[in-house]
Amino acid sequence: MTNETMSAKRSGTFAIGGDLTVNRLGYGAMQLTGPGVWGDPRDPDEAVRVLRRALELDVTFIDTADAYGPFVSELLIRKALHPYPENLVIATKAGLTRSGPDDWRPVGRPEYLRQQVHLSLRHLGVERIDLLQLHRIDPKVPLEEQIGELKLLQDEGKIRHIGLSEVTVEQIEAASKIVDIVSVQNLYNLVKRDAEPVLQYCEAHQIAFIPWFPLATGQLAKAGGPLDEISKRLHAKPSQLALAWLLKRSPVMLPIPGTSSVAHLEENMAAVSIELSEADFQTLLALAK
Ligand SMILES: NC(=O)c1ccc[n+]([C@@H]2O[C@H](COP(=O)([O-])OP(=O)(O)OC[C@H]3O[C@@H](n4cnc5c(N)ncnc54)[C@H](OP(=O)(O)O)[C@@H]3O)[C@@H](O)[C@H]2O)c1
């Protein structure tokens, strides 16, 4: 594998919000924390190497959140990459609190969202956040108050674009009445496609669709399983097929595979060189069904 065959440039580009152009295959920085997405990673030096290697491989889109650590992922991004290259887009999130490992609870009160946006600005070392995603809609707080506060922060120049995470089409439509929604991040992968209606809505409205848990292949990948033949023929790992499938599925798709190791990062990036034919694409879809 050469840098050329692993270059995110090969995944094509998408303009988030019409003006932030990124290479479509990005990197998700949630795995750069301790177990349960809590505390420091086992190997902080490797975490820094992963981030720098991602940029060498032309990744221009990194996804993180205040809640990853909390703060650990954002601070590592700053340590590894600041001052940031001009073409790098860092997307972060606010709206989920942490009380311990694997514990996530939504808090959408405006004053809390505002505090977290200010903390993300400080932790990332930027004056404006490229893309701020509401991590979860808090059912206890009116949507207008949550999105309204993000809009205020946008008007103040603290946020460039606003996105959502884990939402329905109805929720995107409701939020879009208050502010331009430029991205949606929902669970979606080859074997878990419940978000298909949301993806189709994003395609129709040129909204970036950022699938999380993108590498999942479930039972398909077990030895002797249905992915074996196609994997051997294309000299590809099941996880690479999952990424290649996502990239082919839609031009608005921005996968953000996460890893804490340079070796896995390189393996994932090499998915850009897998040429899935239309028949391969359909075979994978049929297997997943
Ligand atoms: N919006 C949300 O609610 C939400 C929720 C979850 C995640 N996310 C975002 O989505 C990103 C991706 O999701 P994810 O990290 O849950 O799932 P993922 O990218 O599908 O998978 C990550 C897992 O796969 C392993 N892995 C990565 N590359 C591998 C390879 N080549 N071979 C074998 N194992 C490999 C990683 O372990 P190693 O570290 O050992 O490689 C890690 O355990 C996150 O980083 C985060 O930015 C968002």
PDBQT file of the ligand as one rigid body, heavy atoms in Angstrom, charges set to zero:
ROOT
HETATM    1  N1  LIG A 301     -23.237  10.523  16.803  1.00  0.00    +0.000 N 
HETATM    2  C1  LIG A 301     -23.134   9.502  17.619  1.00  0.00    +0.000 C 
HETATM    3  O1  LIG A 301     -23.986   9.271  18.466  1.00  0.00    +0.000 OA
HETATM    4  C2  LIG A 301     -21.936   8.591  17.488  1.00  0.00    +0.000 A 
HETATM    5  C3  LIG A 301     -21.910   7.364  18.169  1.00  0.00    +0.000 A 
HETATM    6  C4  LIG A 301     -20.792   6.549  18.019  1.00  0.00    +0.000 A 
HETATM    7  C5  LIG A 301     -19.732   6.975  17.215  1.00  0.00    +0.000 A 
HETATM    8  N2  LIG A 301     -19.770   8.176  16.579  1.00  0.00    +0.000 N 
HETATM    9  C6  LIG A 301     -18.676   8.641  15.707  1.00  0.00    +0.000 C 
HETATM   10  O2  LIG A 301     -18.484   7.676  14.699  1.00  0.00    +0.000 OA
HETATM   11  C7  LIG A 301     -17.117   7.268  14.661  1.00  0.00    +0.000 C 
HETATM   12  C8  LIG A 301     -17.045   5.832  14.213  1.00  0.00    +0.000 C 
HETATM   13  O3  LIG A 301     -17.839   5.007  15.030  1.00  0.00    +0.000 OA
HETATM   14  P1  LIG A 301     -17.243   3.860  15.940  1.00  0.00    +0.000 P 
HETATM   15  O4  LIG A 301     -15.852   4.208  16.339  1.00  0.00    +0.000 OA
HETATM   16  O5  LIG A 301     -18.251   3.567  16.985  1.00  0.00    +0.000 OA
HETATM   17  O6  LIG A 301     -17.294   2.607  14.991  1.00  0.00    +0.000 OA
HETATM   18  P2  LIG A 301     -16.396   2.021  13.824  1.00  0.00    +0.000 P 
HETATM   19  O7  LIG A 301     -15.549   3.111  13.245  1.00  0.00    +0.000 OA
HETATM   20  O8  LIG A 301     -17.312   1.289  12.936  1.00  0.00    +0.000 OA
HETATM   21  O9  LIG A 301     -15.503   0.947  14.563  1.00  0.00    +0.000 OA
HETATM   22  C9  LIG A 301     -14.510   1.264  15.487  1.00  0.00    +0.000 C 
HETATM   23  C10 LIG A 301     -14.040  -0.054  16.117  1.00  0.00    +0.000 C 
HETATM   24  O10 LIG A 301     -13.487  -0.908  15.127  1.00  0.00    +0.000 OA
HETATM   25  C11 LIG A 301     -12.112  -1.181  15.422  1.00  0.00    +0.000 C 
HETATM   26  N3  LIG A 301     -11.397  -1.070  14.135  1.00  0.00    +0.000 N 
HETATM   27  C12 LIG A 301     -11.201   0.030  13.397  1.00  0.00    +0.000 A 
HETATM   28  N4  LIG A 301     -10.526  -0.270  12.271  1.00  0.00    +0.000 NA
HETATM   29  C13 LIG A 301     -10.301  -1.598  12.303  1.00  0.00    +0.000 A 
HETATM   30  C14 LIG A 301      -9.643  -2.504  11.429  1.00  0.00    +0.000 A 
HETATM   31  N5  LIG A 301      -9.119  -2.072  10.290  1.00  0.00    +0.000 N 
HETATM   32  N6  LIG A 301      -9.596  -3.812  11.779  1.00  0.00    +0.000 NA
HETATM   33  C15 LIG A 301     -10.125  -4.237  12.929  1.00  0.00    +0.000 A 
HETATM   34  N7  LIG A 301     -10.771  -3.432  13.813  1.00  0.00    +0.000 NA
HETATM   35  C16 LIG A 301     -10.853  -2.114  13.494  1.00  0.00    +0.000 A 
HETATM   36  C17 LIG A 301     -11.676  -0.147  16.410  1.00  0.00    +0.000 C 
HETATM   37  O11 LIG A 301     -10.691  -0.671  17.276  1.00  0.00    +0.000 OA
HETATM   38  P3  LIG A 301      -9.149  -0.200  17.198  1.00  0.00    +0.000 P 
HETATM   39  O12 LIG A 301      -9.060   1.084  17.916  1.00  0.00    +0.000 OA
HETATM   40  O13 LIG A 301      -8.428  -1.324  17.848  1.00  0.00    +0.000 OA
HETATM   41  O14 LIG A 301      -8.803  -0.085  15.748  1.00  0.00    +0.000 OA
HETATM   42  C18 LIG A 301     -12.984   0.130  17.152  1.00  0.00    +0.000 C 
HETATM   43  O15 LIG A 301     -13.177  -0.827  18.166  1.00  0.00    +0.000 OA
HETATM   44  C19 LIG A 301     -16.617   7.539  16.077  1.00  0.00    +0.000 C 
HETATM   45  O16 LIG A 301     -15.215   7.675  16.116  1.00  0.00    +0.000 OA
HETATM   46  C20 LIG A 301     -17.337   8.814  16.397  1.00  0.00    +0.000 C 
HETATM   47  O17 LIG A 301     -16.626   9.924  15.857  1.00  0.00    +0.000 OA
HETATM   48  C21 LIG A 301     -20.864   8.976  16.723  1.00  0.00    +0.000 A 
ENDROOT
TORSDOF 0
